Structure formats: structure tokens, C-alpha cells
């Protein structure tokens, strides 16, 4: 399974190599746009694309891009919360193990 992250094409860097700059939630990256270059390159500026491993894989509309970013943001927050819970549980477990195996004075 692959995960494409929505990004907005903000500049064409090299028309011959089909390279562009995209903005992904405030972070800019250079990507290859050969998969989405079906119209004049200048018309791609302002478009949203799904970005995967340095390639713009497909064009999507702004609504879909924002919806996907919101879902990913919520997923990340949930993941961080779960990770924090696991870290606390592991720390507690470690303390319990120390108590069982070492005499605490």
C-alpha cells in the first residue's frame, strides 16, 4: 500500500526535467511532475497533487487535498497519543520489573 500526501504545485523549476516545487503543509519539496504533465506546465501551478517518493502521482482538487491533510493530521495526533500511552506503560512495566528482580532499599 502506498500513501500519497497532498501538495500544492507552487513553481516549475525545470521544464525539461519536469521538476517542480510543491508545498506540503508549509514544507516545500522538489518533485518530478512527469505523471501529471498532461497540460501546459504553467497551468499546473496552483494545482494540488498526491506526492509519493518525490513524484506527483495524480492531480486532485483543493477540497480533496484539504480533506486528506485533515485526516492525516488527525491520524498523526491519534498516533502520538497512542505512542505516548505505550511509552508510559513501558516505563511503568520497566519499574515493576526492576522491583521484582532487585531489592529496592
C-alpha positions as CSV (number, residue, x, y, z in Angstrom):
1,X,0.0,0.0,0.0
2,X,1.3,3.5,-0.9
3,X,0.4,6.7,0.8
4,X,0.3,9.9,-1.3
5,X,0.5,13.2,0.6
6,X,-1.4,16.2,-1.0
7,X,0.8,19.1,-2.1
8,X,0.2,22.3,-4.0
9,X,2.4,22.9,-7.0
10,X,3.9,26.4,-6.5
11,X,6.6,26.6,-9.2
12,X,8.1,24.9,-12.2
13,X,11.8,24.5,-11.6
14,X,12.9,22.8,-14.7
15,X,10.6,22.3,-17.6
16,X,12.9,19.9,-19.5
17,X,13.3,17.6,-16.5
18,X,9.7,18.1,-15.4
19,X,10.7,19.2,-11.9
20,X,8.5,21.5,-9.7
21,X,8.3,22.8,-6.2
22,X,5.3,21.7,-4.1
23,X,4.1,23.0,-0.8
24,X,3.1,20.2,1.6
25,X,1.6,21.8,4.7
26,X,4.1,24.6,4.7
27,X,7.1,22.5,3.8
28,X,8.5,22.8,0.2
29,X,9.9,19.9,-1.7
30,X,11.1,19.4,-5.3
31,X,9.2,16.7,-7.1
32,X,9.0,15.2,-10.5
33,X,5.7,16.1,-12.3
34,X,6.0,13.8,-15.3
35,X,3.0,11.8,-14.2
36,X,0.7,14.8,-14.2
37,X,2.2,16.9,-17.0
38,X,-0.7,16.4,-19.4
39,X,-1.4,20.1,-19.8
40,X,0.9,23.1,-20.2
41,X,3.3,23.1,-17.2
42,X,2.4,26.7,-16.3
43,X,-1.2,25.7,-15.8
44,X,-0.1,23.2,-13.2
45,X,0.9,26.0,-10.8
46,X,-1.7,26.2,-8.1
47,X,-2.9,22.7,-8.7
48,X,-2.9,20.0,-6.0
49,X,-1.3,16.6,-6.5
50,X,-0.7,13.5,-4.5
51,X,3.0,13.2,-3.8
52,X,4.7,9.9,-3.3
53,X,8.5,9.3,-3.1
54,X,9.3,12.5,-4.9
55,X,6.7,12.2,-7.7
56,X,3.4,14.0,-8.2
57,X,1.3,10.9,-8.9
58,X,-2.1,12.3,-9.6
59,X,-3.9,15.7,-9.6
60,X,-6.6,16.2,-7.1
61,X,-8.9,19.1,-6.3
62,X,-8.3,21.5,-3.4
63,X,-11.2,20.1,-1.3
64,X,-9.9,16.6,-1.5
65,X,-6.4,17.8,-0.7
66,X,-7.6,19.7,2.4
67,X,-9.8,16.8,3.5
68,X,-6.9,14.3,3.1
69,X,-4.5,16.6,5.1
70,X,-7.0,16.9,7.9
71,X,-7.4,13.1,8.1
72,X,-3.6,12.7,8.1
73,X,-3.3,15.3,10.8
74,X,-5.9,13.6,13.0
75,X,-4.2,10.3,12.4
76,X,-0.9,11.7,13.5
77,X,-2.4,13.2,16.6
78,X,-4.0,9.8,17.4
79,X,-0.8,8.0,16.7
80,X,1.1,10.4,19.0
81,X,-1.4,9.9,21.8
82,X,-1.2,6.1,21.5
83,X,2.6,6.2,21.4
84,X,2.7,8.4,24.5
85,X,0.4,5.9,26.3
86,X,2.7,3.0,25.2
87,X,5.8,4.8,26.4
88,X,4.2,5.4,29.8
89,X,3.1,1.8,30.1
90,X,6.5,0.5,29.1
91,X,8.2,2.8,31.7
92,X,5.8,1.6,34.4
93,X,6.4,-2.1,33.3
94,X,10.2,-1.5,33.5
95,X,9.9,-0.1,37.0
96,X,7.8,-3.1,38.0
97,X,10.4,-5.5,36.6
98,X,13.1,-3.7,38.5
99,X,11.2,-4.1,41.7
100,X,10.7,-7.8,41.1
101,X,14.3,-8.5,40.3
102,X,16.2,-6.1,42.5
103,X,15.7,-5.3,46.1
104,X,14.8,-1.6,46.4
105,X,16.1,0.0,49.7
